[in-house]
Every structure is written in C-alpha cells, then in structure tokens.
Amino acid sequence: MRGRRSVGIDIGGTAIKGVLMEDGKVSQKRSIPSPASSAELLVEAVTDLVSQLEGRGRLPVGVGIASPYLHQTGEMVDPPNLALKGRYPIKKALEGVLERPVVVENDANAAAFGEWALGSGRKSRVMLCLTLGTGVGGGMVIEGELFRGAHGLAAEFGHITVDPAGPLCGCGNRGCLEAMASATALKRIYGQLREGGGQTAETTDPKEIFRLAKEEEPFAQRALEMVGEALGTGLASLINALDPDTVVVGGGLSNAWEILWPSAKGEMEKRLLAPKHRRVEVIPASLGTWGGAMGAACLAART
C-alpha cells in the first residue's frame, strides 16, 4: 500500500466517515450525517464525500457498510441501522455513479482489515477482530486475506451462543454474545443490578458506567465483570474453533479494557483447550472509530 492513494468510506447508521489515505497514512478525514431514509440518498451522500476527499483525482475507493453484505452479488441485505429493507445492489449503484470499480465490504470486515494492515494486528498470521459497540461485529484475516465464508457472511461472532437460556438478542435468538457483551448489554445489566439492589439506575451511558466502575461503585464494577465473563466465554469458543495468533478487540467497550479484561481473561483461560500449546494475544484495537474507513481504503489500495 506504499505509494498508493485511496479513499475509504465507512457507512454507519448515524454517520458516514471518509478518509484519504496516502502512503499508508490518513491525510484527510471527514464525517457527515448518514441519510438513512433511502438507499439512493445514501449513494448520493457517499458520492459527494468521495468527491470532497479525492479532489480532481480518480482514486480507488473502498466502502464498509453496516449491513450484512453478499459479496458474490454485491448486495446489502436488511441493514439493521439504516432503516432500509430487503436487498439493494450497493456495489453496482456506487460503481455506476463513481464510474470506476468500488470495493465493498461489511463494516466489521473493513475494520478488521484496517487493524491487520495498520493497527494492533499487523504481525498476525490468523487474526480475529471483535468490535464491542451497540452490537458485536467480527472479522477474520488469514495470511493477509479477509475470510468471508461461502456466502460472504462469515465472522458474525456476535451471534455465537454464549448461554442458550440468556437474554433475547436483536437477531431473535437467546444468549448471543451480542446480547451479553455489548454496550447495550452493559446498560441493561447495570440497570438490573441497581434495581435488584433496591436502587434506580442513574445512568444508561456506558462512559458513565466506566467512570463509576473506576470509582469502585459496586453495581458498575459487577456489570463490567459480567460483560467480561460473557466475552471470555465467547473468546474461548472462537479461539478453540479458529486457533488465531491474535485477537483484536475494538468498539466503545474496549475503552474500559483495564476493567473488562481481568474477568474476560479468567473466564477465557478456564475454557481454552490445550492452553499451554497456544500463543494467542488478545489486545485492544488501536485505530479507533476511523478504523473501518481506513481498512476500506487499504482494501481499495490493493486493487
């Protein structure tokens, strides 16, 4: 990717982030509101942002989108946070208006590739990436290539089952990792603990829960421990099945890594098969909220 210039776009439910990458570094970055009401407005917004970033050039473009993405057909399917239904040929639509090939990926895949190319997973052979935000996303890079699966839907780590009798997940199942180790789960658990202790929850802001935990507020500490335990259970299953050398954990909850990790590590180590014969590093992501756009730009630079 040295010597290459490319544009990366990360389409989320509330914002569209864009970066211009030059020689593996971000030279420009911009964010605009996401017009989630129609696919056509979304394509128009992405086109305008690409134009702003590339100026008069015609650069390779990569796009990560917060939606299940069928790689073989170039369609996004029922994006949960974009208020759009059904299948939409996002790749064909973008290529039509930009008049060039466009690399499109699920946003978690783009973020994973960014961490492998430029972030915490740079020396990995087999890297898993989990993003712990409103939900739990995932991506997997093997020997420098994204693993997409047979239909382009691989690495949905947020929907492995941690507890079959656990809380209801947005996907309709119970006890998914997403239902037990996301920011949404943290807010729910914190409220339940305070209510069980005879108190009303004073906050539903994860950042505030982090702060309270650092101040040794017992409900906040226990809520993060419970999220950590669920995360550790999920990590053990993923590591036992996929045998990575590196697991990168990003998203908003990774900002509480010092509090979250001890309970996650303890639960993970109890459940790992042949732990003495594994050398796996579990580390926080380093690219922050721009990692998806950076990863999309890195993918585009390879074309």
Stockholm file with secondary structure:
# STOCKHOLM 1.0

chainA/1-303         MRGRRSVGIDIGGTAIKGVLMEDGKVSQKRSIPSPASSAELLVEAVTDLVSQLEGRGRLPVGVGIASPYLHQTGEMVDPPNLALKGRYPIKKALEGVLERPVVVENDANAAAFGEWALGSGRKSRVMLCLTLGTGVGGGMVIEGELFRGAHGLAAEFGHITVDPAGPLCGCGNRGCLEAMASATALKRIYGQLREGGGQTAETTDPKEIFRLAKEEEPFAQRALEMVGEALGTGLASLINALDPDTVVVGGGLSNAWEILWPSAKGEMEKRLLAPKHRRVEVIPASLGTWGGAMGAACLAART
#=GR chainA/1-303 SS CTTCEEEEEEECSSEEEEEEEETTEEEEEEEEECCTTCHHHHHHHHHHHHHHHHTTCCCCEEEEESSCEETTTTEEECCTTTTCCSEECHHHHHHHHHTSCEEEEEHHHHHHHHHHHHSTTTTCSEEEEEEESSSEEEEEEETTEECCCSSSCCCCGGGSBSCTTSCBCTTSCBSBHHHHSSHHHHHHHHHHHHHHTTCCCCCCCHHHHHHHHHTTCHHHHHHHHHHHHHHHHHHHHHHHHHCCSEEEEESGGGGGHHHHHHHHHHHHHHHCSSGGGCCCEEEECSSGGGHHHHHHHHHHHTC
#=GC SS_cons         CTTCEEEEEEECSSEEEEEEEETTEEEEEEEEECCTTCHHHHHHHHHHHHHHHHTTCCCCEEEEESSCEETTTTEEECCTTTTCCSEECHHHHHHHHHTSCEEEEEHHHHHHHHHHHHSTTTTCSEEEEEEESSSEEEEEEETTEECCCSSSCCCCGGGSBSCTTSCBCTTSCBSBHHHHSSHHHHHHHHHHHHHHTTCCCCCCCHHHHHHHHHTTCHHHHHHHHHHHHHHHHHHHHHHHHHCCSEEEEESGGGGGHHHHHHHHHHHHHHHCSSGGGCCCEEEECSSGGGHHHHHHHHHHHTC
//
